[in-house]
Amino acid sequence: MLTVRPATFADTKVILEIYTPYVLNTAITFENDVPQETTFQKRITDTLKNYPYLVAENNGRVVGFTYASSYSKRSAYKWTAEVSIYVATNTRGLGIGHKLYSELEKILKKQNVVNLTACITSDNSNSVSFHEKLGYQISGTLKHFGYKLGKWHDITWMQKRISDLKEPVEFVPYSKLK
């Protein structure tokens, strides 16, 4: 059974197991070195102050994670969040990503977030297609923007509006949600 819940320190090791192949073998993330467990714990803690950091469990085993972060520190952007998602490579196509993003969006709406953005390596057509199926639209491509695995990569920015608010309502940090 697939469930989604907030990430905890206890999840750090499994999250790193999911993330490591993306770091070492792909340009899906532009991180070149696998972070230390303590670094990832700090990332989770820092994220949870303002945004959700969620894991998906399948029969009690963490099989994916997603989180949101600030698009920019400037106050005009506080209603826009950047989203990221990683699913265990052996579990792709099982609806895990859809379930994670669905739960993430529900929480972000409660936080009064209006816009979501995703930064995707342009070669990652699976991710572009996944985001399109969830209502994201391509908003731009930056050419030769990241260098990894011996070549330059373009990045595609995608966006999705999750609220029809005409005037923004005060952003509610995740740690303050009831």
SERO-4910 file (N, C-alpha, C, O; in steps of 0.05 Angstrom, whole numbers):
BEGIN
 pado doro    nc1    nc2    nc3   cac1   cac2   cac3    cc1    cc2    cc3    oc1    oc2    oc3
  Met    A     17    -24      0      0      0      0     18     25      0     37     27     15
  Leu    A     11     44    -17     27     68    -21     16     90     -3     -8     97     -4
  Thr    A     33    101     15     26    123     32     47    145     30     70    141     23
  Val    A     38    170     37     56    193     37     55    206     64     34    209     76
  Arg    A     79    213     74     81    226    100    105    245    100    122    244     82
  Pro    A    107    263    120    130    280    122    156    264    127    155    243    141
  Ala    A    177    273    116    203    260    120    213    266    148    207    286    161
  Thr    A    229    247    159    242    250    185    271    243    182    280    233    161
  Phe    A    287    248    203    315    241    203    319    211    198    338    203    185
  Ala    A    301    195    208    303    166    205    302    158    175    311    136    168
  Asp    A    291    175    158    289    169    129    315    176    114    317    169     91
  Thr    A    333    190    126    356    202    112    372    181     97    378    185     73
  Lys    A    378    159    109    394    138     96    381    127     71    394    124     50
  Val    A    355    122     72    340    111     49    337    133     27    340    128      3
  Ile    A    332    158     36    331    180     17    357    182      1    357    185    -23
  Leu    A    379    180     16    406    180      2    409    157    -17    422    160    -38
  Glu    A    399    133     -9    401    110    -27    386    115    -53    395    107    -74
  Ile    A    363    128    -51    347    135    -75    362    156    -91    363    154   -116
  Tyr    A    373    176    -78    385    199    -92    413    193   -104    420    204   -125
  Thr    A    428    175    -92    456    170   -100    458    162   -130    476    173   -143
  Pro    A    442    144   -141    446    137   -169    441    162   -188    453    164   -209
  Tyr    A    423    180   -180    418    204   -195    443    222   -195    450    234   -216
  Val    A    457    224   -172    481    240   -170    503    227   -186    517    241   -202
  Leu    A    508    201   -183    531    189   -195    528    183   -225    548    183   -239
  Asn    A    504    177   -234    501    166   -261    485    184   -280    482    176   -304
  Thr    A    474    206   -271    457    222   -289    462    252   -286    476    261   -267
  Ala    A    451    267   -304    451    296   -301    423    306   -293    416    329   -297
  Ile    A    407    288   -281    381    296   -271    384    315   -248    368    334   -245
  Thr    A    405    311   -232    413    331   -212    441    340   -220    457    324   -230
  Phe    A    447    366   -216    474    376   -223    493    374   -199    515    384   -199
  Glu    A    484    360   -178    501    355   -156    521    333   -165    513    313   -176
  Asn    A    547    338   -160    568    320   -170    577    300   -149    586    278   -155
  Asp    A    574    307   -124    583    290   -102    559    282    -85    542    299    -79
  Val    A    559    257    -76    537    248    -59    540    262    -32    561    260    -20
  Pro    A    519    275    -23    521    289      3    524    270     26    515    246     24
  Gln    A    536    279     47    537    264     72    510    262     84    492    279     79
  Glu    A    506    242    101    480    238    114    473    263    131    450    271    132
  Thr    A    493    274    145    487    298    161    479    322    144    463    338    153
  Thr    A    490    324    121    483    346    102    454    343     94    439    362     93
  Phe    A    446    318     88    418    314     81    399    318    104    377    328    100
  Gln    A    407    311    128    390    316    152    386    346    155    364    355    161
  Lys    A    407    362    150    404    391    152    386    401    130    370    420    135
  Arg    A    387    390    106    369    398     85    340    393     92    323    410     88
  Ile    A    335    370    104    308    363    112    298    383    133    276    394    131
  Thr    A    314    387    154    307    406    175    302    434    165    282    446    171
  Asp    A    320    444    148    318    471    137    293    473    120    279    493    121
  Thr    A    287    453    104    264    454     86    238    454    102    220    470     96
  Leu    A    236    437    123    212    434    138    204    460    153    181    462    163
  Lys    A    222    478    156    214    504    169    193    518    153    174    530    163
  Asn    A    197    518    126    179    534    109    164    518     88    143    527     79
  Tyr    A    173    494     82    161    478     60    159    449     68    173    439     85
  Pro    A    141    435     54    139    406     59    163    390     47    174    398     26
  Tyr    A    170    369     61    190    349     51    176    322     56    174    314     79
  Leu    A    168    309     35    151    285     38    165    260     28    182    262      9
  Val    A    158    237     39    168    212     28    143    195     22    122    197     34
  Ala    A    147    177      2    126    157     -4    136    131      6    160    123      2
  Glu    A    118    116     19    125     89     28    107     69     13     83     73     10
  Asn    A    119     47      5    105     25     -7    109      1     12    132     -9     13
  Asn    A     88     -7     25     90    -29     45    112    -24     65    128    -42     72
  Gly    A    114      1     75    132      8     96    160     15     87    177     22    104
  Arg    A    166     14     61    193     20     51    191     46     36    174     50     18
  Val    A    209     65     42    210     91     28    219     86      0    240     74     -5
  Val    A    203     95    -20    209     91    -48    211    117    -64    216    116    -89
  Gly    A    208    139    -51    210    165    -65    207    188    -46    198    185    -23
  Phe    A    216    211    -55    213    235    -39    209    260    -56    217    261    -79
  Thr    A    196    280    -45    192    305    -58    193    327    -38    188    323    -14
  Tyr    A    200    350    -47    201    374    -29    197    399    -45    201    399    -69
  Ala    A    190    420    -31    188    446    -43    209    464    -31    218    459     -8
  Ser    A    216    485    -45    235    504    -34    228    532    -46    212    534    -64
  Ser    A    241    552    -35    236    579    -44    248    582    -72    270    574    -77
  Tyr    A    232    594    -89    242    600   -116    264    622   -114    284    621   -128
  Ser    A    259    642    -97    277    664    -93    273    675    -65    251    673    -55
  Lys    A    293    686    -54    291    698    -27    276    725    -28    268    735     -7
  Arg    A    273    737    -51    259    763    -53    230    759    -46    217    740    -54
  Ser    A    219    778    -31    192    775    -21    170    774    -42    149    762    -38
  Ala    A    175    785    -65    155    784    -87    150    756    -97    130    750   -110
  Tyr    A    169    738    -91    166    710   -100    156    691    -79    156    667    -83
  Lys    A    148    700    -56    141    682    -34    117    664    -40    112    645    -26
  Trp    A    102    671    -61     79    654    -69     87    634    -91     69    622   -103
  Thr    A    112    632    -97    122    614   -117    142    595   -104    161    603    -91
  Ala    A    138    569   -109    156    548    -97    167    531   -119    154    525   -139
  Glu    A    192    524   -116    205    505   -134    202    477   -123    205    473    -99
  Val    A    194    458   -140    190    431   -131    210    412   -143    220    416   -165
  Ser    A    217    391   -127    235    371   -136    224    344   -127    210    341   -107
  Ile    A    231    323   -143    221    296   -137    241    276   -147    253    278   -168
  Tyr    A    244    255   -131    261    232   -138    247    206   -129    237    204   -107
  Val    A    247    187   -147    234    161   -142    255    139   -146    271    141   -164
  Ala    A    255    119   -129    273     97   -132    272     87   -161    250     82   -171
  Thr    A    295     83   -173    295     76   -202    280     50   -208    270     47   -230
  Asn    A    279     32   -189    266      6   -195    235      7   -189    222    -13   -191
  Thr    A    225     31   -183    196     34   -177    183     54   -195    160     61   -191
  Arg    A    196     64   -216    184     83   -234    161     71   -249    160     47   -254
  Gly    A    141     88   -254    117     79   -269     96     67   -252     76     56   -263
  Leu    A     98     68   -226     79     56   -208     60     77   -195     44     70   -178
  Gly    A     62    102   -204     44    123   -194     55    137   -169     41    153   -157
  Ile    A     80    131   -162     91    142   -137     95    172   -141     89    188   -123
  Gly    A    106    180   -163    110    209   -168     85    225   -168     83    246   -156
  His    A     64    214   -180     38    227   -181     27    231   -153     17    252   -146
  Lys    A     29    209   -137     18    210   -109     34    231    -93     22    246    -77
  Leu    A     61    231    -95     77    250    -80     70    279    -88     66    295    -70
  Tyr    A     69    285   -113     63    312   -122     34    320   -114     30    343   -107
  Ser    A     16    302   -115    -12    308   -107    -13    317    -78    -26    337    -72
  Glu    A      1    302    -61      2    309    -33     17    336    -28      9    352    -12
  Leu    A     39    339    -42     55    363    -40     38    388    -48     38    408    -34
  Glu    A     23    386    -70      7    408    -79    -15    415    -59    -21    438    -55
  Lys    A    -27    395    -47    -48    400    -27    -37    417     -4    -50    436      5
  Ile    A    -13    410      5     -1    425     27      6    453     18      1    472     32
  Leu    A     18    455     -6     27    482    -15      3    500    -19      5    524    -14
  Lys    A    -20    489    -27    -44    506    -29    -52    517     -2    -60    540      1
  Lys    A    -50    500     19    -56    509     46    -37    530     55    -44    547     73
  Gln    A    -13    531     44      7    551     51      3    577     35     18    596     38
  Asn    A    -17    577     17    -24    599      0     -4    604    -23      0    626    -33
  Val    A     10    582    -30     28    583    -54     10    584    -78    -10    570    -80
  Val    A     18    600    -98      2    604   -122     15    590   -146      1    578   -162
  Asn    A     41    592   -148     56    581   -171     77    561   -163     90    563   -142
  Leu    A     79    540   -180    101    520   -176    119    521   -200    110    527   -223
  Thr    A    144    516   -196    163    515   -217    181    490   -213    187    483   -191
  Ala    A    189    479   -236    207    456   -235    229    461   -255    224    469   -278
  Cys    A    254    456   -247    277    459   -264    287    431   -271    294    415   -254
  Ile    A    285    425   -297    290    398   -307    312    398   -328    312    415   -346
  Thr    A    331    380   -326    351    376   -347    335    369   -373    320    351   -373
  Ser    A    340    385   -394    324    382   -418    325    354   -431    306    346   -443
  Asp    A    347    340   -427    350    313   -437    331    293   -423    326    271   -433
  Asn    A    321    301   -400    304    283   -384    275    285   -393    258    296   -380
  Ser    A    270    273   -417    244    275   -429    222    261   -412    199    269   -413
  Asn    A    230    241   -396    211    227   -379    200    247   -358    176    247   -352
  Ser    A    217    264   -347    209    283   -327    192    305   -339    172    314   -328
  Val    A    200    314   -363    185    335   -377    157    324   -382    137    338   -377
  Ser    A    155    300   -392    129    288   -398    112    284   -373     88    289   -372
  Phe    A    125    275   -351    112    271   -325     99    297   -316     76    298   -308
  His    A    115    319   -317    105    345   -308     83    355   -326     63    367   -316
  Glu    A     85    351   -352     64    359   -370     37    345   -363     16    357   -364
  Lys    A     39    319   -357     15    304   -350      2    315   -325    -23    312   -321
  Leu    A     17    328   -308      7    339   -283     -1    368   -286     -7    382   -266
  Gly    A      0    378   -310    -10    406   -315     12    427   -316      6    451   -318
  Tyr    A     37    419   -315     59    439   -318     62    446   -347     57    429   -365
  Gln    A     71    470   -352     76    479   -379    105    489   -381    116    500   -362
  Ile    A    117    484   -404    145    494   -408    144    524   -410    129    536   -425
  Ser    A    161    537   -394    162    566   -394    189    576   -406    191    600   -412
  Gly    A    208    559   -409    233    568   -421    255    547   -419    254    529   -403
  Thr    A    275    551   -436    299    534   -436    323    551   -435    326    571   -450
  Leu    A    342    543   -418    368    556   -416    389    538   -428    392    515   -419
  Lys    A    403    547   -448    422    531   -463    449    528   -449    459    548   -438
  His    A    460    504   -450    487    499   -440    490    510   -412    508    526   -406
  Phe    A    472    503   -394    470    516   -368    483    501   -346    491    513   -325
  Gly    A    487    475   -349    500    460   -328    519    440   -341    513    428   -361
  Tyr    A    542    436   -329    562    418   -340    565    394   -321    571    397   -297
  Lys    A    560    370   -331    563    346   -316    567    322   -334    557    322   -357
  Leu    A    582    303   -325    587    278   -340    599    284   -367    592    271   -387
  Gly    A    617    303   -368    632    309   -393    617    325   -414    627    326   -437
  Lys    A    595    337   -407    581    353   -428    564    375   -416    556    373   -392
  Trp    A    557    394   -432    539    415   -424    510    406   -428    504    391   -447
  His    A    493    415   -409    465    407   -410    447    432   -410    453    451   -396
  Asp    A    426    431   -426    406    452   -425    387    445   -401    385    422   -393
  Ile    A    374    466   -391    353    461   -371    327    473   -380    327    494   -393
  Thr    A    305    460   -374    279    469   -381    264    477   -355    264    461   -336
  Trp    A    253    501   -355    237    510   -333    208    504   -340    199    511   -362
  Met    A    194    492   -321    165    487   -324    150    500   -301    161    504   -279
  Gln    A    125    508   -306    110    520   -285     81    511   -285     71    502   -305
  Lys    A     69    514   -262     41    506   -258     28    526   -238     40    531   -217
  Arg    A      5    535   -244    -10    552   -226    -29    534   -210    -44    519   -222
  Ile    A    -28    536   -183    -45    518   -167    -67    534   -152    -82    522   -137
  Ser    A    -67    560   -156    -88    576   -143    -96    599   -161    -81    609   -178
  Asp    A   -121    606   -159   -132    628   -175   -133    654   -159   -148    673   -166
  Leu    A   -118    656   -138   -119    680   -121   -112    705   -138    -92    706   -151
  Lys    A   -130    725   -137   -125    750   -151   -105    766   -136    -86    778   -147
  Glu    A   -109    768   -109    -90    781    -91    -78    760    -73    -93    743    -62
  Pro    A    -52    760    -69    -40    739    -53    -49    741    -23    -53    763    -13
  Val    A    -52    719    -11    -57    716     17    -30    710     31    -13    696     19
  Glu    A    -27    719     55     -1    715     68      9    685     67     -7    667     73
  Phe    A     34    682     59     46    655     58     48    644     87     55    658    105
  Val    A     40    618     90     41    605    116     64    585    115     63    566    100
  Pro    A     85    589    131    107    570    132     96    542    140     78    540    156
  Tyr    A    108    521    129     99    494    135     99    488    165     81    475    175
  Ser    A    119    498    179    120    493    208     98    506    223     93    499    247
  Lys    A     83    524    211     61    538    224     34    527    216     13    535    227
  Leu    A     33    509    197      7    497    189     -5    481    211      9    468    227
  Lys    A    -31    481    213    -45    466    234    -55    440    222    -67    424    236
***
